[in-house]
Each structure stands twice: as structure tokens, then as C-alpha cells.
């Protein structure tokens, strides 16, 4: 983004000279600024090209390679989008990105807290936390900023998942508050519900493993203690 802004500034500063002359000679109606695209925008063009290739035919020599390339480019675009939003997130002083763990998902939801009025919130799902944030104005029009409204540890939440009766809604709750999330599509709702459930199941499995390990250590320690002293002779 920094390089894109610098390039745009150079075009604006020199437009009345050599750049405008070149545009007239080339009969460029859009102007040089239209060609200043970000790397992620190029990736979108690559994905569109691969989509066209796959849609045009399902029977060509490099089908498997093109399918793998399409999946790779799609994942890169999704990850780039996640990182752009993550960079804009302003966490509170007592929480850092080292604490949150990896970012798993991020998306806009209509969120109601304790059945109050719904608000648009950018929700970030991390391995260790779920963060509810609000987009705020920034000094530069091209720069995103999100201010954190709520930070909830994944170890303290419960989940009431999306159901057939309410396919666009789920509840993430703690002893202090209930967060109702309203999705735009059933697919998105199901994906988020599954991701949160996977984290919670993973926590339960880890607790069970830790409990089993603690029990094994106590058992082994007791066995060593019992065998440490010889039995008295009769």
C-alpha cells in the first residue's frame, strides 16, 4: 500500500509533462493511474484466468495442475485479505497478537449484546480469543482501522450453534454476556459455528490429556514410593 501511494504521487507530480505526452501518443483514455494496481489485485486477475480455464473445459491435459493452482491462489487471496484486516485491528493494551494465537477467521456480522440493538462488528476468531471490533475513521481514506469493543477468551465461552430454525444466527455466551451473531448466508453461519466448535472440542480434549497425564504421574510416583523401602524380614 505504501508503494502504491508513492507511485500515485509520482504520477500526479509529473502528469503535466512526459506522462501526459505519452498518454496522448498512446491514446490512453484511462490514464497511467489505472495501471497502478496492487499485487493482490494481480492475484485476482490470476484467479479469474484460472476460473475461466476450468469453466471452459473439464478435459484437458493439465486439469489437475490448474485445479491446484486455483486452490493455491484462492488461499493466498483469502490469507492476504485476513492479514490486511488483522493489521488494522487495534487490540487493547493488556492483549497482544502473541496472546491471541493464529487468526482463523474474520468477517462482518450484525451483533447483539445481551439482546440489545444490533451493531455491525468486525469479528476476529483467533485460537485463544474472539474479538469484536468496530471500524473507525482514519486519517487516510485508504487505511482501515478497527477499535476493539470486546475481547473474550475462548476458554470462557459457550456456544449455541446455528440451527435449522435459525440458520443465520448463533450465540456465543459467557457468564457475563451473550453475543448473538447474525450471518448473511447459511454457509457462512455453518462455517463459523464449525470453527468455534472445533476450538472448544480441542480444549476439552487437551483438558482430558492433561488430566490423564497428571493421573499417570501420580500413579508412577506412588509405585516408586511403595518400592523404595524393603519389606521387613519375618
Secondary structure, DSSP 8 states (H G I E B T S, - for coil): -HHHHHHHHHHHHHIIIIIHHHHHHHT-SS-GGGG---HHHHHHHHHHHHHHHHHH-S-STTHHHHHHHHHHHHHHHHHHHHHHHHHHEE--TT--HHHH--EEEEEEEEEEETT---EEEEEEEESSEEEEEEE---SSTT---EEEEEEEEGGG-EEE---STTTTEEEEE-SS-EEEEE-SSHHHHHHHHHHHHHHHHHHHHHHHHHHHHHHHHHHHHHHHHHTSS-----
